[in-house]
């Protein structure tokens, strides 16, 4: 039986089902069942938190977008756009058992050399880190929380 891992995020009524020995979770954005891995458990909690708590519209969230880093194909875990189509948030998720280390930040920084997105989110579901990037000053700052979606 699948035992949910308690996360440091608001709980939600995940649609989980079993097929043989595999467990699946319904992805509301992609409208399909996905293999329930620990990293997917974290991502789906974040998606719900971003939509319901932070008010990011579902239509502006893209999961697993493709990109190339040094000619190598990669996938960003989650990208959010503003209403003008500009990328505003890049997220990297890890399983709760994976410690957030310098290499995690280096990974999202490499991805962001392609994307050039002003807000970064790194989380393993237990620890969350938020950064604002200032490309003009070539600097960054850690934030205490992720900003809510900007409303007009």
Secondary structure, DSSP 8 states (H G I E B T S, - for coil): -------SS------EEEETTEEEEEETTTTEEEE--HHHHHHHHHHHHHHHTS---GGGEEEEEEEEETTEEEEEEEEEE-TTS-EEEEEEE--TTS---HHHHHHHHHHHHHH--SEEEEE-SS-EEEEEEETTTTEEEEESS-------
